[in-house]
Amino acid sequence: MPYKLSATLSAHSSDVRAVASPTESIILSASRDSTAISWKRPSPTVPFTPSSILRAGSKYINAVQYISPSPEAPQGYAVVGGQDTVVNIFALGPAQKEDPEYSLVGHTDNVCALDISQSGTIISGSWDKTAKVWKQFQLVYDLKGHQQAVWGVIAIDDEQFLTASADKTIKYWVQHKMMRTYEGHKDAVRGLTLIPDIGFASCSNDSEIRVWTMQGDVVYTLSGHTSFVYSLSVLPNGGIVSGGEDRSVRVWQDGECVQMIIHPAISVWAVSTMPNGDIVSGCSDGIVRVFSESEDRWASAAELKALEDHIASQTISSQQVGDVKKTDLPGPDALLHPGKKPGEVKMIRNGDLVEAHQWDSATSNWQKVGDVVDAVGSGRKQLFNGKEYDYVFDVDVQEGAPPLKLPFNASENPYAAAQRFLEQNDLSLNYIDEVVKFIEKNTAGVNLGAGNEYVDPYTGASRYQTAATSAAPAPSTAYMDPFTGAARYSGTPVPTPPVPSVSPSAPKIIPYPKFVSFKQANVSAMQTKLYQFDEALRNEISTATLAMYPEELEIVEEAFTYLSQVTSTPSQLSLPPLGGTHAEAIIQILERWPASQRFPMMDLSRLVAAYCADASAVPGGRERFLASLFKASDWTEVRSHGKAMSKAQETNILLLFRTVANCFQEGTPVNEGQWVAQVFEALSHAPYTLLTKVQRVALATILFNFSCAYLTTSVARDVVNQHTGLALQLLRSNTDDAEVTYRTLVALGNVIYAGNTRGISLDPTQSAELQTVMSALPAFPDDRIRNVVDEIRALL
């Protein structure tokens, strides 16, 4: 018999992030609404009702598990973890509880995974890249070894554990010792479950499920999901249940998908199985659902029809299913032919509507899963960074600062758009709720969240992109990881600007004095890659002399120790700041290393520039430090030959520009020596047409940061003229990136404003050229660009 709806549990007011179903009469659910709920029923014929509502604070709850009854807790314990970084233990009972019996403190970031052994040992996983094992509610093992957040954990027994991570690996531990690493997933690993007599299964953002032996062999791979797979569970008969970002729960038997259960929600965050074989799901619509293959536990015919109609009434953006040409689509008769595989989607023309139907192999029927529509605002799209959006909101961060742009499509999950906006603008994720409320308020009446273009709000920039994208409006530090060519750094953003005061007004922008820095970093990944390259050089006879010397290794290690602390816990910083010794070591190593292996050292220079107390302490000062970076990036060769950059050159030049931008910060002596003039001279011959968008954004940030320094520090007129010339060149050459134009215009506005306050007008020739360039700017749809142009014209 197929699985059909058995029960619908409605009490949460936001996404249900986790579910557990240890018995046939108990379900636990955890939600973004900051509560966990214990649902109970006295018998299978009586509906589930909330028995206990558990609330330990106001933060999201992301994980929940159950500990069996004991004399101390006759109804058992609920174990919950979430954004407050604490694992809270509640004794279950008929009441609302706000005071846990135990609070397990030790994690330093969001707790996103929990599991319990049969004897009650707890294992927790966190964004802090660790898993922790607790016995008798005391920490006994700290499992350290993953490079990214730990999203899945399993307690095999009291001494053996499995952990899954955003670093794409799974690790096997005996007590606190890591014994084996399982590699194979192409993206973040999200969930784990034990498979009796075989080993375990894992699911990933790569949309695949893998079944492994404990020895590390892949028994088989389950493919069928079309997006992230978030959660796994095992049925009593050995089948596997999975849930993911494609609105589905899938049931797998013997390596094949035997049923797909469509949900009227974007995300199926969690699945669990009951001892009687029923399936429990938790979704982004805030509903917990139970499905059964036992007909006597099915919901009433009316409830089944209501769910079917709810699913059929969903709208699916044409962006999700591809271009749709109505005239080429078959009519309803096409549904008379059976599907070829579970989950096959067929679009038909039904009058003026385009409908999407999905083949349900369990019932041998086509199930309507929605009407295909154009995205809201079709025909009146707004462009931002070269992409079309239904909305592009202005968000004021603080009075006097430029408004930030928040792009949003109605087919997106509002939490996804909010998280993307916060990360790209280096704002704390603690503000995600406020931004979501802003989106919902300003899209009132629009059916949000029908598509699958998604960035998971619980991953810390989860979906890995294969191409770097332009940073969002200043100030932004969006960063693509050169170590993988794809993954975004996940280091703590420093500093964090204040919470957006989300109002649509556009205050005066010039003068804008806040520097933009590129400080975000995954220090441990950088360090690992650097040491990996060093070891490779050391192990080859022909390159052994290029490896780091012992004293250099010691200095680099010191730098990484400092950076690890300053980027994670700056308030507890107890180490002396970086200085000329560290910059000198970088210079020496870059002079020896091959171009293809320089990028981790170039990236280290970016952070040293940001945190070095006195780079001028290097022999030769900043001039020599920066000259060595220009040389290491092959800038002269790229500038002279005008040919397409190699991948190594592309990465190294991006890091060069970001390092130079970090050299211009508050208090930087821009009027000392010749280093600023040398930088501008080197950049003046830039092959702009060869630069990538992120390189151009970084170049514009150099000009912008100099302008911030010039607001408070006088600089030689020749240097100001160099800056203005560079800005004009960049404006003329940039035709497709509004962010580059915006930052460059604000930089010019700052310089003109600062000159006016000192009685120094812009050079007449450059002033006339600027007027011409501004009149010929591409027709960017951004009001902010028009506003800045108007302000500049008023200053001239």
N, C-alpha and C positions, 0 to 999 in steps of 0.2 A: 504494500500500500504506500502511496506517496505521503510525504509530510504535508500537513495542513495546519492552519492556525488553531491553536488550542486555547490560548488566553492572551489578553492584552492588559498589561499593567501600567497604568497611567498615574503618576504622582510627581515625577520629576519635572522641573521647569526648564531644563537645558539638556544638552547631549548626555546620553548614558555612555560612560567611558569604559565601564567594566561590569561584568556579571559573574556570579558563581552560583552553582546549583548542586550543593553537596548531597542533598537528599531529595526525595520526591515531594517533600512538603515545605522546603525552604529554598528561597531564592534571595541572593544578595545582589544589590545593584549600587553603583557609584556614579556620581554625576558631576558635571561642571557647575551645577547649582549649589555646590559645596556640601551636599548631603550624601550619605549612604543610607539605603533603606533595606531592612530585613522584611521580606514578604513571606507570609505563612498561610497554610491552609490545613485544616484538621484532617481532611480526607480528599482523595482525587476528584470527588464529585462536587466539592465546595470551592468557590473561586479564591484565588490568592488575594490577600489584603495586607496593607502595611502593618507590621507588628512593632517595629522599632524604627525610629528616624534618628540617625546618628549624625551629629554635626560637631566638629572639633574646632571650627573657625570659619572664616569667610572665603578661604581659597578653594580652588578646584580640588576634587578628589578624582584620582585617575586609576586607582587599583583597589581591589577588594578581594579578600579570601576569608575562609571559615576555619575555625579551630573547633574540634568536636567537644561536646559537653564534658565537664569535669565537676568535682565537688565544689570548686570555687565558682564555676559558671555553669549551672545546670542546663541552660539552653545554648551553651557554647559561646564562643567569642567571634566577633567580626573584626578582621584586621584591615585597616584602610591606610592608604598612602596618597599623598598629593603634593600640591604646590608649596605647602608649608614646610616641606622637607622632613617631616616627622612621620613615623609609622605609629599610628594610634590603634590601641586594642580596646574594644568595647565589649563588655559583657552584655549579651542579648537579653532582652526582657521587654515587657509590654509598656514602653514609655519612649518619650523623646529624650535622647541623651546628648549632653554637651560636654560631659566630663569623662574622658576615657579612663579605664582602669590602669592602663600602662601607656606611656609615651616613649617610644624608642628613638633617641636622638643620636645622630651621627652623620647622616647625609647632609650635604651642603647645597643640594639643588633638588629640583622636582623629583619625587618618588613616583615612578611610572610603572613598576612591575612588582608583583608579589607572588609567592607560592609557599605552600605549607607541606611539610612532610607528614607522614601518617602519625608520627609521635608528637607533632606540634612544633618542630623546628621551622623557623621563618627565614626565608631568603627574600631580600628586597633589592630592586635595581633602580638606578637613578641616573639623571642627567649629569651627575658629578663623575660619571665614567666608572663607578664602582658598583659592586654588589656587596651586600653585607648579610652575614648569617647570625641569627639570634636564637639562643637557647634559653629557656626559662626567662625570656624577655631581657636577656643580657647579650651584648655583642660578643661573639666568640671568634668569628673569622671576617677579615676584611679582604675582599677579592679584588685585587688591582691588576690590571693588565690590558684592559680595553682602551682604545684611543678615542672613543666617542661614547655617547650615552648608552647605558645598558637598558634595553627595552623589553627583554624577555628573560625570565628566570625559571628554573625548575629545581626543586629539591628531590633528587632521586631517592635519597634517604637522608639520614642525619649527618653524613660525612661526604656525600658525593653530590655535585651540583653542576648544572649547565647554565650558561649565560649567553645571551644574544645581544648584539650591539649594532649601533649605527655605523660602526667601522666595517660592517659587512661580514664579520666573523662570528663564530660560536666557539665558546671555550668550555672545556671539561675540567672540573676541579675536584681534587680530593683534599678535604679540609681547606686550607688556605693556599694549597699549591696547585698551580696550573699545570695540568698533565697533557692536554692536547688542544690544538686549535683546528677547527673545521672551516675550510674556505671553499667558496664556490658560488655563493650568491653575488649578484652584480650590484646590489644596492643594500640599503640598511635592512637588517634582520629584525623583524617586529615581534614575532611570537614563537613559542616552543610548546610541544606537548610530547609526552612519552608514548611510544607505540609498543605494546606488549610483544615480547618475543622477537622484536626486531631492533629497536633502539629508540629513536625519537624523530619527530618531524619539525621542520622550521618553515616559516613564511616570511616574505620579504616585500619591500617596496618594488622589487623587480617583477612582481606579479606572479612569482612562482612559489610552489610548495615543494620542499625536498624531504625525502624520507632517508634517514641515515642509520647505519649501524654505529654502535658506540666506538668501533675501531676507526670510523671515518669514511667508510665506503658509502656512496650514494646508491641506495637500492632502486629508487625510481623518483622521477620528478612529475609533479602534477601541474599541468598548464591549462588555463582556461579563464582565470580571472583577467580582467582587462585593465586593472589598475592596482594600487597598493593592496596587499593582503595583510590585515592587521592582527588576526586572531585565529587560533586553532583549538580544537578539542577532539577527543576520541570517543566514539560510541562504544557501548558495551560489546557490540559484535565486531569491533576492530575497525570500523569505518572511520573516516576523518571528516570533520566539519570545519569549514573555513568561512570567514567573513571579511569583507573588504570594502574598498572605495568605489566599487562598481554597483552598489545598491543591492548586492546579493549575498545570501548564505548558500554555500555549495556543499553538497553531500557527496563524498567520494567512497567508492568500494572497489577494491582490487585494481587500483590505479586508474579508474575511470570516474568521471563525474556522472552520477546517476540522477541527481536532481539539483535544480537551481531554484532557490526561493527568493523571489524579488521582493524588495522592501520599498515602501514609499518614503525613502529618506536617502540622502546622499551617501552617508557613511554608515556602514555596519561596523562599529568600533570593536565589538566584543561578542564572542560566542562561548557557550558552555553547554555541556551535556549532562542530563540527569541519569541516575541509575536505571530508570525505566526506558531509556533511549530517547526521551524527548529532548528537543533542542531549545536553548534559550538564547536570545539575541538582544543586544543593546545598541541603540542607534542614535544618530544625530538629531532625530526628531523628538528625543526625550522619552521614547517609549521602550518598555521591555516587552518582548513578545515570546510566547512559548509555542512551539510547533510539535506536533505528534504524528506518528504514522499509525497510531491506534485509533480506529474510527470512533470508538466509544469515548475518546478524549477530545475529539474535534469540537471546535466551537459550533454554534448554531448555524444553520444555513444563511440566516440573515447577516450574521457577523462575517462569515466567509465571503458573502457577496459584497458586503461593505468594504472589506479589505481589497477585494478584486477591483471594485470600482475606484477606490482611492488610488490604487496603483495605476489604473488605466487613465485616470484624470491627470496624472503627472505630465508636465511639459518637458520635453527634451530639446535642448538647444540644437539648432542645425550645426553649430560649431562642434558639438559632441559626436555627431554621426557622420559629419562630412557634408560636402555640397549635395544639395537635394534638388533635382530637376523634376518637378511634378509630372511633366508630360512623359517622362521615361519610366515612371513607376507603374507596376501592375495594379490591377484592382483587387477587390476582396477575394476574388476567385483564387488568387495565388495562395490563400491560406488553406485551400483544400488539399495541398500537397504537403506531406510531412517534412519536418526539418531533418537536416543531415546529422546534427549533433546537438547536445544540450547547450542551451544558451545562444543558439544561432538567432540573429536578429534579421527580421525582414520588414522593409518599409513598403507600405501600400498607399495607393491614392483612394480615399473614400470621400467622394464628392470634392469639396474644396479643401478637405483636411488631408494631411499626411500623417499616418499612424505608424508607430513602431510596435511590432509584435515579436515576442521571443518564444522559441520552441521549448516547451516543457516536456522532456522525455518521460518523466514519471507519469504524466497524465495523457501523453501523446496528443497534446493540444497546443495551439498557438495562444499565448497569453499576451493581451495588449498591455504594454508597459508605458505608453504615453503617446501624446501628440507631439509631432516634431514642429517646432516653431522657430522663427527667426528670433535672435536675441532681442530683448527690450531695447527700443531706440533704434532698430534697424532703419537705415536711411538717415539717421541723425547721430551717427557715431561720433565720438570725440577721440582725437589722436593724442597719444602721450608716448614719448620715446619710440615713435614709429609704429605703435600698435593701436588698434581700435578698441575703445571701451564704451560701455553704455553711459558711464559717469566718470568725470574727473573732478573731484572735490578739492577746494582750497581749504587747507587746515592751518590755522594759526598756532604756532608753537609758543610764541611769547610776543609781547608787545614790541614792535619795532623790528622784529625779525621777518625775513621773507616767508610768505606762506608756503607750506609744503603741499605737494600734489598727491592726492589719494585716488588712484585709478581703480575702477570696480566694474565688473560685469555682473548682470543680474543672475547669470548662470553659475556664479561662484558661491562657495560657502563664505558668508561674511567673516567668519573667524579666519579663513585662509587669507582673504584680502587684508584684514587688519594686521595679521602677523607679518605678512610681506611688507606692509607699509612701515610697521614699527622697526623691523630688522633693517630695511634699506635706509632708514633715517636714524639708525643707532638709538632708538628709543626703547625703553624697558618694556618687556612683554607683560609686565604687571598692568599696563594700561590697555590691554587687549579688549576688556569688557567695555570700556568707555568708547573705544573706536568702533566696536561692533554696534553699540547703541546709536552712535552717530550715523553709521551706514543705514541701519534699519529705519531711523527717523527720517532720513533724507531720501529713502526709497519707499516710503509708505505707500501701500497699495500694490506694490510689485511683488510677484511671486519669486522669492529669492532662492538661489541654490538648486538649480536644476541641472547643472553641468558637472563635468568632471575635471575641469582645469584646476588643479588643486595643489595647495601647499599645506601640509598637515600642521595645524597649530600646536601639536604636541611633539614635534620632532626637533625643534630648534633649527629650522631651515632644512626640511626633510628631503624634499625631492631633489635629487642631484641633477643638475643641468649640464649639458655637454658644451655649452657655449656661454662665455661671460656676457652679462647684460649690463647695460648702462646703469649707473647708480641713479637713485632717485634724487629729487631736488635737494640742494644744499641745506643743512649739512648732512652728508651721507658717507658711509664707509662700507657699502656693500662690497664683498670681496670674494673672488673665486680662487679656490685653492690651487696653486701651481703644482703641488705635489701629486695631485691626481689628475690634473687637467680638467677637473669637473667640480669636485665637491666644495661647498662653501665652508670657510673657517667657522668654527663654532665657539670661538673665544668670547669671553664676556665683553660686551661693548663698553668702551671707556672713552670719554665720559658719557654719562647718560643725560641728555637734555631734559628739561621739565616736561610734564604731561601736556599734550596738546589741549588747547582751549577751544577745540573744534568750532570755530565760528567762520562764516564765509567771507568776512571782511578782508580787505587788502590794504594794510597800512603802508605808509611810506617805507621804502626799502633802504634807500641810501641816506646816510652811511650805514653799512652793515659791518660791524667789527669782529664778529665771531669767527675764529679760525676753524678750518675743517682739517681733521687729522685722519690718517689711515693707521689706526692702532689695533684694529681687530685682528686676532691671530689665534691659531691653534699651535701654541708653542711646542707642545709635545710632538706633534706631527712634523713640525719644522726640524726639531732636534733629531728625531728618528731618521728623517731623510738625509740630513747633513752627515750624520754618523755613518749612514749606509754608504753614501758616496765616498766618504773618507776611507772606510774599510775596503771598498772596492779598489781605490787607488793604492792603498797600502799592500794589497795582496797581489798586485801585478808588478813584476820586476821592472818593467819599463816605466811605471808611473809611481813607484814606491817613494821616490824623493819628493813627489808633489803633495803627499799626505801631510796632515797637520803635524807640526812638531809638538813635543810634550808640553812646552810652555804655552803654545797657542791653544792646544786642547784644554788646558786648565783655564785659560782666559775665556774661551768660548763657553765652557761649562759654567763658569761664573756668570756670564751674561744670561744664559738660559735660566739659571736658578733665579736670578733677579727678575727676568721677564715673566717667568711662571708665577711668581708671587705678585708682581705689580698688575698683571692682567687678570688675576683671579681674586686676590684678597688685598687690594691696595691699602685698605685701612689698617692692615696688620703688617705693613712693610717694615722690615727691620734691617734691610741690607743697604750698604752704601750705594749711591747711584752709579750708573754707568759713566764712563769717562773716556779720555783719549786712548787709554790702553786697549780698550775694546775696539774702538774704531781703527786703531793701528793694526790690530790682529786681522780684522776684516780686509784691510788694504793688502796686507802681505799674502793672505790666502787667495784672494781674488786674482792677484797677479800670477799665481801658479796654476790654478785649477782650469781644466778645459771648459769651454763655453757652455757645453750641454749640462755641466754639473755645478754651475755657479748659482743657480736660482735660489737654493735655500740660504746661501750666504748673502745674496742680494736681498732676500727677504729679511734676514737678520739685520742687515744694514738699515732697512726701513724702520724697524723697532728701535735700534740703537739711536737713529736720528731723532725719533720721537721722545726717547727717554734719557738720552745722553745729556748730562749736566753741562758739559763743556767740550763740544767737538773740536773747538779751536785748540785744545790741548794737544792734538795730534801734530807732530812735526810737519810744518807746512800749512797747518790750520785747516779750515773748512775747504779752502781752495784745493788742497791735495786730496782730502777725503772725497769730495764730490768728483774731482777729476778722475780718480781711480774708478768710481762707479760708472761714469760715462764710458770709460775705456772698457770696463768689464762687460758692459751691455752691448758692445759693438756698435755704439751709436754713430761713430764717425763713418764706419763702413756702410751702415744702412743709409745715412744721410748722403754719402758721396755717390753710391751706386744707384740709389733709387729703385732697387729691386724689392720684390716681395720678401718679407722677413721670414726667417726660419722660425720654427716653434720656440726654440731656445731664445732667439733674439726677441721675439714677440713678448715672451714672459719676462725676460730680463729688462726690457725697456719699460714695460708696465711697472715693474718694481722700482726701476730707477726713478720714474716720474713720481711715484708715491713716496719714495725716500726724499726727493727734493721738496715735495709738498710738506713733508713732516719737518723739514729744516726751517720752514717759515712758521714759527709759532710765537705766541705771546712772549715778549722779552728777548727774542732773537736779535742780535746786533746786526741788522741789515745794513747799517751805515759803516761797518768796520771792514777793512780790507777790500779785496776785489772779487770776493766769491759770488756775490749776486750778479755783478756785471759779467763774470765768466759763465755763469749758468745761462743768463739770457742770451749771451753771444752764441753759446753752443746750441740753444734751442731755436735761434733765429733762422736756422737753415733746415728746420724740420720738414721731412717729406710728408706733409699733412695728409695727402691722399692715400698714403700707405698705412696710416695709423688706424688701429681699431677704435671702436666707440669707447671702450673703457680706457684706452690710452689717452684719447682726446679729453675725456672727463678728468683724468688725472692731470693732464697738461693744463686744462682750464683751472683746476684747483690750485696749481702752482701760482698762476697769475692772480687768482682770488686771494690766496693767503698773503702774497706780497702786498696786495692792496690793503689788507687788514693791518699789516705792520706799518705801512706808510701813513695810515690814519694817525698814528701816535709818534712816529719817528721820521725825522727829515732824512732824505736820501738825495744823493747827487742828481742833478737835472738830467745828465746823460743816461743814468740808470732808469729814471722814470720814462725817458723817451724810448729806451729799449723795450721796457714793459709795454708801453702803448703800441709800439710797432708790432710786437708779438701778438698782442690782443687783436689788433686789426687783421693780421694775417690769419689768425684762427677763425675770426668771424667770417672772413671772405671764403675760407676753404670749407667751413662746416655748413652742410646743407640739409642734414637729416637728423640731427640730434638736438632737441630743444634744450636739454640740460647743459650741453657744452656752450651754447649761445647764451643761456641765462647766466651761468657762472662768469663767463667772460665779460658780459655787459655789466654785471654787478662789480666786477673787478675794475673796469674802466670808470664806472660811476664813483667808486670809492676814491680812486686816484684823482679824478677831476675835483671832487668835493674837498679832498685834503689839500690839493694845490690852491684852490680858491681861498681856503681859510688861511693860507700862508701868503696870499697875494701872488701866487704863481699860476698863471693861466696855462692852459694846454697849448702846445706849439700850434701856431695858426695852420700850418700845412696839415698836421695830424688832425686838428679840429675839423677842417673841411673834409678830410678823408673819412673821418668818423661819421659825419653827417651823411656822406654818400653811401657808406657801408650800411648804416642803419636803415636808410631808405630802400636798400636793395636786399634786406634780409628775407629769407624764405618766409612764406606765410604760415608760420607756426600758429596753431590754434590756441596757444597759451596766452591768457590775459596778462600773466606776470611778465612776459617778455615785452608786451606793448607798454605795460606800466613802467618798466625800467627804462625803456627807450624814451618815454615822455619825461621821466625824471632827469635823464642825462641831457636831453635837449634844453631843459630848464636851467641846467647848470652851465651850459656852454655860453 
